[in-house]
Amino acid sequence: MEYALRKVCGRVNPDRRGYVIAVLFILFAAVNIWVTFRGIRSIGREGERIEQQTEIPQQDIPPVLPESDEPPGELELEIEEFFNKHFNNQSNDTTTVR
């Protein structure tokens, strides 16, 4: 690729080479300015896009465990007692500053 580019540019005389460089510089500068202003313009339009989005309707999520009217069993009472005893202890309290 480099050889092909040198071959094409080698045929252009120095005056034309200067014009080619100037045209490419102006072209790249114009594209750079266009992209910059396009980006700045899109920042202001971001709020409009958010307003245009539709709301997602709330879905009814069923409870993980079905509620029952019967009293908790022996195992459930034992687990509840363990957690109440352990987590209600002030030495295990993570909200207080020591």
C-alpha positions as YAML, in Angstrom:
chain: A
units: angstrom
residues:
- id: 1
  name: MET
  ca: [0.00, 0.00, 0.00]
- id: 2
  name: GLU
  ca: [2.80, 2.39, 0.87]
- id: 3
  name: TYR
  ca: [4.50, 1.64, -2.44]
- id: 4
  name: ALA
  ca: [1.30, 2.37, -4.38]
- id: 5
  name: LEU
  ca: [0.77, 5.63, -2.50]
- id: 6
  name: ARG
  ca: [4.35, 6.74, -3.14]
- id: 7
  name: LYS
  ca: [3.97, 5.81, -6.79]
- id: 8
  name: VAL
  ca: [0.83, 8.01, -7.17]
- id: 9
  name: CYS
  ca: [2.21, 10.90, -5.12]
- id: 10
  name: GLY
  ca: [5.56, 10.72, -6.91]
- id: 11
  name: ARG
  ca: [3.87, 11.66, -10.18]
- id: 12
  name: VAL
  ca: [2.32, 14.84, -8.70]
- id: 13
  name: ASN
  ca: [4.54, 17.90, -9.04]
- id: 14
  name: PRO
  ca: [5.33, 19.93, -5.88]
- id: 15
  name: ASP
  ca: [2.81, 22.69, -6.64]
- id: 16
  name: ARG
  ca: [-0.07, 20.26, -7.02]
- id: 17
  name: ARG
  ca: [1.09, 18.34, -3.97]
- id: 18
  name: GLY
  ca: [0.65, 21.53, -1.93]
- id: 19
  name: TYR
  ca: [-2.88, 21.95, -3.30]
- id: 20
  name: VAL
  ca: [-3.74, 18.34, -2.48]
- id: 21
  name: ILE
  ca: [-2.49, 18.75, 1.08]
- id: 22
  name: ALA
  ca: [-4.45, 22.02, 1.49]
- id: 23
  name: VAL
  ca: [-7.67, 20.48, 0.13]
- id: 24
  name: LEU
  ca: [-7.33, 17.41, 2.37]
- id: 25
  name: PHE
  ca: [-6.62, 19.63, 5.38]
- id: 26
  name: ILE
  ca: [-9.73, 21.73, 4.69]
- id: 27
  name: LEU
  ca: [-11.83, 18.59, 4.11]
- id: 28
  name: PHE
  ca: [-10.71, 16.95, 7.36]
- id: 29
  name: ALA
  ca: [-11.19, 20.21, 9.31]
- id: 30
  name: ALA
  ca: [-14.73, 20.57, 7.93]
- id: 31
  name: VAL
  ca: [-15.62, 16.99, 8.87]
- id: 32
  name: ASN
  ca: [-14.13, 17.51, 12.34]
- id: 33
  name: ILE
  ca: [-16.16, 20.69, 12.91]
- id: 34
  name: TRP
  ca: [-19.33, 19.03, 11.61]
- id: 35
  name: VAL
  ca: [-18.92, 16.03, 13.94]
- id: 36
  name: THR
  ca: [-18.18, 18.29, 16.91]
- id: 37
  name: PHE
  ca: [-21.22, 20.50, 16.43]
- id: 38
  name: ARG
  ca: [-23.41, 17.50, 15.68]
- id: 39
  name: GLY
  ca: [-22.37, 15.98, 19.01]
- id: 40
  name: ILE
  ca: [-23.00, 19.21, 20.92]
- id: 41
  name: ARG
  ca: [-26.41, 19.55, 19.27]
- id: 42
  name: SER
  ca: [-27.37, 15.99, 20.21]
- id: 43
  name: ILE
  ca: [-26.61, 16.67, 23.89]
- id: 44
  name: GLY
  ca: [-29.50, 19.14, 24.03]
- id: 45
  name: ARG
  ca: [-31.85, 16.73, 22.29]
- id: 46
  name: GLU
  ca: [-31.23, 13.93, 24.77]
- id: 47
  name: GLY
  ca: [-33.99, 15.25, 27.03]
- id: 48
  name: GLU
  ca: [-36.48, 15.14, 24.17]
- id: 49
  name: ARG
  ca: [-35.71, 11.48, 23.54]
- id: 50
  name: ILE
  ca: [-36.29, 10.63, 27.19]
- id: 51
  name: GLU
  ca: [-39.68, 12.38, 27.13]
- id: 52
  name: GLN
  ca: [-40.69, 10.49, 24.01]
- id: 53
  name: GLN
  ca: [-40.10, 7.09, 25.57]
- id: 54
  name: THR
  ca: [-43.21, 5.23, 26.59]
- id: 55
  name: GLU
  ca: [-43.79, 4.18, 30.17]
- id: 56
  name: ILE
  ca: [-43.47, 0.52, 31.03]
- id: 57
  name: PRO
  ca: [-46.63, -0.68, 32.78]
- id: 58
  name: GLN
  ca: [-46.26, -2.18, 36.23]
- id: 59
  name: GLN
  ca: [-46.67, -5.92, 36.39]
- id: 60
  name: ASP
  ca: [-48.23, -7.87, 39.21]
- id: 61
  name: ILE
  ca: [-45.55, -10.08, 40.68]
- id: 62
  name: PRO
  ca: [-46.92, -13.04, 42.61]
- id: 63
  name: PRO
  ca: [-45.52, -13.67, 46.08]
- id: 64
  name: VAL
  ca: [-42.61, -16.09, 46.30]
- id: 65
  name: LEU
  ca: [-44.22, -18.24, 48.94]
- id: 66
  name: PRO
  ca: [-47.97, -18.68, 48.98]
- id: 67
  name: GLU
  ca: [-49.58, -17.34, 52.13]
- id: 68
  name: SER
  ca: [-51.35, -19.91, 54.24]
- id: 69
  name: ASP
  ca: [-53.72, -19.63, 57.17]
- id: 70
  name: GLU
  ca: [-52.16, -22.48, 59.10]
- id: 71
  name: PRO
  ca: [-49.66, -21.69, 61.87]
- id: 72
  name: PRO
  ca: [-45.93, -22.09, 61.16]
- id: 73
  name: GLY
  ca: [-44.44, -25.49, 61.77]
- id: 74
  name: GLU
  ca: [-41.79, -26.45, 64.30]
- id: 75
  name: LEU
  ca: [-38.92, -25.89, 61.86]
- id: 76
  name: GLU
  ca: [-40.14, -22.42, 60.88]
- id: 77
  name: LEU
  ca: [-40.49, -21.43, 64.54]
- id: 78
  name: GLU
  ca: [-36.98, -22.71, 65.30]
- id: 79
  name: ILE
  ca: [-35.49, -20.75, 62.38]
- id: 80
  name: GLU
  ca: [-37.36, -17.60, 63.35]
- id: 81
  name: GLU
  ca: [-36.22, -17.93, 66.97]
- id: 82
  name: PHE
  ca: [-32.58, -18.40, 65.86]
- id: 83
  name: PHE
  ca: [-32.62, -15.31, 63.66]
- id: 84
  name: ASN
  ca: [-34.40, -13.19, 66.24]
- id: 85
  name: LYS
  ca: [-31.91, -14.24, 68.91]
- id: 86
  name: HIS
  ca: [-28.87, -13.72, 66.70]
- id: 87
  name: PHE
  ca: [-29.80, -10.51, 64.86]
- id: 88
  name: ASN
  ca: [-31.47, -8.71, 67.76]
- id: 89
  name: ASN
  ca: [-28.28, -9.02, 69.79]
- id: 90
  name: GLN
  ca: [-26.64, -5.58, 70.15]
- id: 91
  name: SER
  ca: [-23.13, -6.96, 69.71]
- id: 92
  name: ASN
  ca: [-24.10, -8.01, 66.18]
- id: 93
  name: ASP
  ca: [-25.71, -4.67, 65.38]
- id: 94
  name: THR
  ca: [-24.00, -3.13, 62.35]
- id: 95
  name: THR
  ca: [-25.86, 0.18, 62.56]
- id: 96
  name: THR
  ca: [-24.19, 1.42, 65.75]
- id: 97
  name: VAL
  ca: [-20.82, 3.15, 65.76]
- id: 98
  name: ARG
  ca: [-18.27, 1.65, 68.10]
...
